[in-house]
């Protein structure tokens, strides 16, 4: 794990965790929530109370000129005061891609943020640039070419991909186009980090499309901007139901379904966690502490991918992760004892089979470029970074 993303609205109560992250020389990356603050649903009471909040959702005019400079100064001071070692640049969703008026402003704010941090002596604080846009625009080669030109020389430490809609339930054609789009942006020579991609993030790492993935703790496996652009709900939103990660199936099951599924000895023998450092009691610990199980398992998956040379990673992903999971669905469907679970498993099986076919074809022609890996904090000195050979994951808090 490379580090932890901290939500700016919770930094006070998470100070102990941030201190521990810093002590372990991991990245303490601040998400200032500037993108959310410019949306209807994202402009919440808690976020508006941030030093760069306001009385209403941000408009272009609120961040331009002297107002924007003030917000950048406040943000940089907040980063330094709270001991963050990295920060997401104040960028916004580009509904119109390269023609979106937010783009020029975001580039200017990012440059100003770098200057302000340097003036504060925080030259080693990394800046990751969130590129938020639709799949339609991200998959457009002309858009990518112009975006690459706009981003070149910006002085960022990585490109943070927020592509809508993309994630664990994306189809095989979308996955193929996402990988191709990432490869097209490798000439920026900065690490690409994919946000909220769920299990498909492992495929992106395996095929060298990205050098790191951001992951929620057993949740947040799809980036969707639509939830932020809608009118805010009047009532408190329901929390998502708890889920259990079943790596042998390459995905999650609702806790109740997982409990039913893992009742039999046969199911436990084939699908329970076998890592005693993670789940000493196998299926019982998977169910009792599902979040811990997911974190341990995902870190191990990323570690194993990172231990393989970049040129061999695609085949390793196919042979060690995707194909075994796809092959086990026949047995899983036999063990499923009610129709709703069978339907969920069948949908997941079809998706993995499609991924397997498409990625298998892609692996026959190895990629010629690979995303750099984000510099680890302990090895990063401005202008003197050394790229490591292992993949990285950044967990979101």
N, C-alpha and C positions, 0 to 999 in steps of 0.2 A: 504494500500500500504506500502510495506517495504522500498522502495527506488527507485532510478533512476540510470540507467546505462548511463554513459557518455562516448562518443566516444573520445578517446585521441586526435584525430585530430581537435576536435572542442572545447576543454576545454577553450580556451581563450575567445571566444565570449559567452560561456555559464557560465561564472563566476558568474553572478548575480543569475542564477538559482541554481548553486551549493551552493552558500551561503544561499539561501532560504531553500534548502533541508537540509542543515546542521543545520540551525536555528530550523527547525521543527523536529530535531532528527531522520531524515530518513537516509537511507544508500545512500551515494554518491559513487557509484561503478564505477571504471575505467575499460574500455575495451581497452587494449593497442594494439589490432589488430595484435598480433603476428601471429595468424593463417593465416590471410589474407596476411601478408607480406611475407609468404613463398609460395604464389601462383602466377600464371601468371596474372590473372585479379585483384587479391586483392592488388597487388603491384602498387598502384596509386601514382601520383605525390604528393598528399597531405600526404599520409602515409609515403612515403619515406623520407619526411622532418622531421618526428618525430625523437627525439634524438636517438632512437634505430633502425632507418630506415636503409638506406644503398644505394648502387648504383644499386643493382639488387635484385631480390627475394632471400630471405634467404635460405641458404643451411645448412645442418647439421653442416658442418665445421665452419659456421659463428657463431654458438651458443655454440660450444664446448669449453672446456678448459678456458683459460684466456679471450677469446672473449666473451664467454657466461657470465662469471663473470662480465665483464664490462657492458654488457647489463643489467644484473640483478641490478647492482648498480645504473645505470642510471635510470632504471624503478622505483626502490624503492625511489630514491631521487625525482623523478617526482611525485610519489604518495603523498609523504609527503609535497612537495612544493605546490601542488595544493589542498591540504585539502581533498583528497579522504579518505573515511572511509573503503573502501574495494576495491579489485582489482581482476580481472580475471587472473589466473596464465598463464604464457607464454607457452601454449601448442599448439599442431598441430593436423591436421587430421590424424588419424591412418588408412591408407588405408589397411594395413596388420594386423590390430588388435594388439594382444599381441606380434606379431613378428615384428612389425613395428619399425625400428631403431629410430624413433622420440620418442618412449615411454620412453626409459631409459633416454634420454636427457631431456625430459619434466619433469620427476620426479626429476632429479637433479636440474634443474632450479627452480622448485617450492620450494625445500628445501633451496636453496640458497636465494631465494626471502624472505622466512620467516626469515632466519637468518639476512639478511640485514635490513629488516624492524625492527626487534627486536633491532638491534644495533643502529638504528636511534631513538629508543624510541617509535616506532609505533607498540607496542605489541598488541594493540586493533584493528589494521587494519585487517579486515577479508580477507582471500584468498579463492576464489571459483575456483575449478579446472574444466575447460572445458574438458569434455570427448567427442571428436568428432570422429564419426565412422559411418559405414553403418549399416542399420537395419539388414542386413544379419549377420554381426559379433556380433552386440549387442544382437541379439536373440539366439546366440549360447551359450549354457550353459557352455561349456568348456572354451570359451573365457571369459565369465563373471567371472567364478571361478578364473581364472588366473589374470584377471584385479583386482578383489577384493583383492587378495593377494598382488598384486603390490602396490595398493593404501593404504592398511591398515597401519596405523602409520605415514602417511605423514604429519599429522598436519594441514589438510585443514578444512575449515569451511563449506564446502558443495561441492557437485558434480553437475556441471553445464552441463546438457545433451544437446549435439548437435548431434542429430541422423538423418542421411540422408538415404532416404528421408522420412520425417515424418511431419505431420501437419494437418491442418483443413480438407484436402481432403483425408486423409488416410482412408482405408477401415476397416471394423469391425474386420477382422482377424488380420490385422496389429496392431490395437488398443489392442486387447486381448493379443497379444504377447508382446507388449510394456509394458503393465501393469504387466504381469508375469515377464518380465526381471527386471523391477524396484523392484518388491517385492523380487526378488532373491538377489538384492544388498542392501537391507535394513540392512543386518548384518554388513555393514560398520559403521552403527550408526552415519551417517552424513546426513544432509538434502539433498534431491535430488531436483534440480530446472530444469524444462524443458524449453528450449528455443524455441521460434517461433512455438508454437503448436496451436495457434488460439483457436477456440471454443473447440477443443478436450482437451485442457488443463484443462478445467473445469471438464471433466470426469476423468482426471488423478488425480486431487485434490479430487474429490468426492470418488474415490476408494482407496485413500490413497497411490497411486503409487508414487506421489511426494509431497513435502511439500511446493512448491512454483512454480510459473510460471513466465517466462519473457514474456512481451507482448509489441509489437510495438504499436504505436498509430494509430489504425485502419488499420495497414498494417503489413507485416512480420509475416504471420501466417503459414509458412512452412519453415523448415530448409532444404536447398538444397546446397550441396557442389559443385555440378556440375558447377554452375555459376562462381565459383572461379578458377576452374581447366581449364576452356576453355581459348583460346587465347583472349586477351582483344579486345573489340570492338574499331574500329577506330573513329566512331562517338559517340557523346554524347548519352547515353542511354535515352530512353523515360521514363518519370515519370509515375508510375502506375496511372490509372484513379481513381478519388476519389470514395469512397464507403461509404455506410450508413449501420450501424449496425441495424438489425431488430431482437431484442432478442426473440420476439414471434415466429420467424422462426429459431432461433438458427444459424444465419449467416448473411452475408453481401449481399447487392445488389448494383450494380453500381448506382451512384447518379441519372442518368437519368432514370433508371428503377425504382428506389425507388420513384422518383417524380411522375412518371406515375402511379405506383401501389397505392400510397397514395392519389390519387385524390379524390376518392369517400368517402362519409361519412362512409360507411360500413367498408372500409379498415382502415380508421383512427380510428374508434371505436374499431377495433380488433387488430391492429398492431402498432399503434402509441405509442410512449413513454408516460407513465402515471406518471412518476416521476416528479413532478413539480419543485423539486430542480434541476433537470437536464434540462428538456425541458418544460418551463412554458407554451409555446404555442403548446405543443404536436408535431404533425408531422412537423409543420413549423420550429420549432427549431431543430428537428432531421436533417432536410435537410440543414438548414442554417449553423449549427455548428456541423457537423457530428463527428468531432474528439472529441470535448468536450462531446458530447452525448455518444460516445463509452467509453471514459475513466470513466465517472460517472457510466455508466451501468455495465462495467466490474468490477469495484471496488465493486459495490453493490453485484454482483453475487458472487464474492470471499468472501465478508464479510458474506453473508448469509450461504455459505457453511462452513465457519470457525466457525459460531455460533452453529453448530451442533456437538455433540460428534463424534469422529472419527468412532466409530462402527456403527453409524446411517447415516453417510454421503453418502454412496452409494445409499441408498433408497431415501434420500432427493434429491440427484442429479437427479435420475430417475423421481421422482414424481413432483419435482418443476421446473425442467429445460428441461430435454430431452423429457419426454412424452407429456407435454403441447405443445411443439414446434412441435413434430411429428404429434399430433392430429390436429393442425391448418392448415396443408398443404392442406387439402381438400378444405377449404374455400379460401385459398390463390390462388389455381389453378383456382377456379371459377372466382375470381376477376381479374386475370391476363388477359390483353386485347390484347396481341400480342404473337406470337408463340415463339420468342426467349426467352422471359421472362418465358413462360410456360416450356420451355425446361430446363432452369436454375433451376426453382423451382422443377421440377420433379427429376432432378439429386440430388438435395439437399434432397428432401423427401426420395428417395431411400436410400441415405447414412444414414440419421438419423434413418430410420426404421431398417436398418441393425445394427447400433450401439445399438438401443433400444433392439433388440432381443438378441444380444450377451451379452450386459452388464446386461440385465435382468437375463440371465442364470447365469452370474458370481455372481450377487448379492445374489443368493440363497445359495451360500457357502461363507459367509463373510470372508474377508481377515484376516489373523492372525497377520500381521505386517503392520505398517503404517510408512511412511517416517516422520522423525522429521521435524519440521518447522524451517527455518533459524532463528537464534537468532536475535532479533531486536537490533539495535545499542545501544539503551538506556539501554538494559539489558545485553549486552555482556561485559564480562571481561574475559580475556584469562584464560581458565580452570575453570571458575565459571559461565558459561552460564546457563540460565534457559529456558527450552523449553516452548513456549506458546502453546495454544491449537487451535489457529486460523491459517487458511491458509494464505499464503502471495503471493503478486504479485510484481514483479519488472518491471517497465516500462523502455523501451529503448529510448534514445534520440539521 
